[in-house]
Structure formats: structure tokens, C-alpha cells
Amino acid sequence: MDIGAFLKNLKFAALGIALISPAAWGLTTTPSGGFVLNKGNNASIDFSFQVQSDPGSKSYVFWAQQFWFESGPGGYLGLQRVGQTKKIIFSIWDAKASLASMPGAIAEPFGGEGEGQHVLAAFDWQVGHTYRFRLENVGGAGPWWQVSVTDVDTKGQWVLGRIQALPGWGNLQRNVTTFTEVFVNGERCENIPYARGAFYAPVADGGLGVTASITPRTYGNFSAPCSLLQVSGAKDGINVGTRSDKVDSAIVHQIGLSNGPQNWDDYDRKGKIGSIYKYQNPYTQKTEYFKLQWVDAGGRYGYFPIDGTNNAYWQYLGTTEPSYNGI
């Protein structure tokens, strides 16, 4: 899929033209959502991300936040899984110049149905770490807009690079859009690996701008119908498609629900061997994970062990959330 064309379409979604659904879940390709700050004309915005479940080294997934200039086009920034390589990226449409700062980063024009400049680099982001991207006006002719990245957990800091805006575009609008895109092999919902990412409420101008509203959405259609009769359930018994949920002050996106964490008793206890189930153990007050390893002649499984062991149906995986796709 051409990323320029995809993001140009998302531009209209951000403006409220019916490419998105207000539903937090759907038989849709792309979880999305929006933040609205309490002020515009922002000289800087901090965008924060956390990948909570990695789709694995055979996947191509982009966790992105999108911004807009007051009197110009927009751009996007975020984290990517590109097969075995993890990346960060920062792009602005219709820009004419860019400079890389991080060692190994590339600054170059991009094309397709959308044109502009981007800066990207290999970046070994870690599951469970929060990364804060600061997009700020650093002056000069244009002016130039710079992205720096902070690992909130380790305090590591990097300057990715900068892109030159055109005169008259102004500062940044109050509207921010989120999306999680599967940009290779995302046509069939059952084949998409499970992944989960959190997008935290943005802050502008050193705290003068705060998030005033949060709206989860999903949009996009699969090229083939999703099977609704799979014997594997995900959160709330929804086993296909995507989710976008408001969780406290964040938007949490899930893709590949049919391959993600399952719930006991979904689909009349008919399960798929190898599926991973999440169990809130009331006896130990722990969150535990089990892999289904056997079903009876009717295709059904039995109860979880309550003491952190295996039984005929279940392999105990521990209390740390496992990878659902292999890394």
C-alpha cells in the first residue's frame, strides 16, 4: 500500500469526512482515534507511544500520530515494525528540505500520491517502554521543525532530524489523529498478527496546551469478508477485526484480534489448539496466561489450573504476557 495515498485519505478522515466510524470496534482494517488540545497555534507538541504487544518479525505495522499546520498541510511521526527491523519516522507533506541528525538516519523526499520530506532511522524500540516524540519549531527560514525522542523509562534521548516547512504554514493545530496501519499483507483479517499499542494524550508548548477530548475510532474495509465463525474469541467475545478504546487518558489500538489473547468460555468453550488465554486468577489475584493444548471429542476445553501448573487442556505460561506471533 502506498503510504502517501493512505495518509492523504486519512487527512479527510481527520477533517470529519465519513471515512471513520465512531465505533471502538469493527470489522475494519485500521484502529484510529483523535485527540483535541485546548489550544491551537502550538510551537511544540509532545506525542507519546507505547508498543504493548509486538506483532513480530514477519509483520509490517506502523503506529502513527498525525499533525496539521494552521495554514498548511500536515505530517506524521511514529514507530514502525518493518519485518526484522524496528524504525522511527517523521514526515511532512509538501516540504522541500530535510536534515538527519541521528547516526544512521536518512533524510530524503518521498513520493507517490503524496509528496514531501521524511527522516527515518533504525531504532530498537522496546515493548512496554514509553517513547515521547517532541515536534518543535526550532526557527530559521521556513521555519524548521525538529523531532527529538525520549525513552521515558531509560531516559535515553535522541534527535532524529528536522524538516523545513514553507513560509505561511504557521504553527500546529489543536487536532491530532492516531492510527495503526498494517502496510503489508493486511487484506485478510484472520491473517493479521496480533499487536497492541497505546497512544497517550499529547501536550503542547510545555504544558500550556493539554488534551481536552479523546475519541477512539476504526475505519477501512478488508478486501475479503472476515469469518465470524472462528472458534477463537478475543476481548469481549470479539474475535476478528480491530479495536480502538479510550483507556484513562490514552487511546489503545488492537489489531489481529483473532490471533490475540482469548477469554475462557467464548464460543461455548470451543477453542483453537495453540491459542493463548488470559486468566484473572481469583485465588492468587494474579493475571496468568495459558496455551490451549488439548480439547475433548466435542472440541471443548476444561478449566484452568488454579495453582500455576499444567493440566490436560492447558500449558501454564506464567504471569508475563507472552508474544502471540513469535518475535
Steps between C-alpha positions, in 0.01 A plus 500: 500500500631849414553682829453839336161402364400342830583810699338734250180300551546526875515879461136502399417269791655749738283772353188298578412374151337159544799271470487410868249341732430613857509135608790388717496160327422386149567264212744765385863515398618792708451608861516875528398787724540865572622738766394866512718740695359800684700741282636539150797693359735259675877543461559150639302183571610194697360172362545181706483135389534160661505171307339255744503187283744454209353360175827318432776493240279391211269801528485853362322731744504878549388670825457864401376836621410764246516878533394802292629851447262790557522619136677214324513124454582246768733222589542194716751334732525172686639151545515224240556126485640428149565127503810439710578873524348746745488865393398853585376748240402867466340640182344824372303527177602760239824582683811556283797441733598273791807430714588183695657526846495149647791275396383280212186706435395583144343830393343491155194584291211254477258463209186327385162669516641713781838672481722654764802436718567245770772398744516136611741276687539152639398519865485207741184599688404268784161357594362670809719810471337839445656718231434873499541673163539876525419688179612862534559816300876561519498815287693591190363568153179309453518427797658162570312241709705256705410164656680373808418172676524409869469151647304592812605175673877512441532881453683441170472794258552536126452775242361337187518797263318802363282594204458849353145631475396760244436864598143568601413154632504625859517291814314178585124452528327363808386179322705179514405170331625152592505184289656153491556381144592155372673612180594159357269194487215670682219401264357202693408554863574141611860525378596818685730440799382624835647831618406759759621855540412793726492865393512737795337842512722760331623815674592827326732791574646361820163428662308810392307279258331193645266242350136605530329205329581142396307301237577137397402394147556229239477514120588317177368187331668165447526376142340167600218436752606412852389163633273557800488135596857443610523305823734748662381803692679815605402776738124511569448203268608699193731279298567685175576852386651780704436696819565857604416577862533798731688377807544774759677781309623275217366342183591130477499333159478125439537323166478131410245417770454144375866433582512682833418422864186288539237476775385181668145396398483706181329298227362237736850394608600398147861599450783485251805298607793733556289804591608699805248581773510764770374404847435731796560244775264585790693274738843660450387845378745460210459534124609168350546376144431151362542334161223263390655158429206257488121491452255216555306308235248783480776753433468660844751578770475481880597718795830675559722368779486742792847428643731607217544156345403310183209263448375294208346805330738779590870581499580760765704789355545717808393852593695693234303564182652279227557576135204387291687494168863405566765772489 
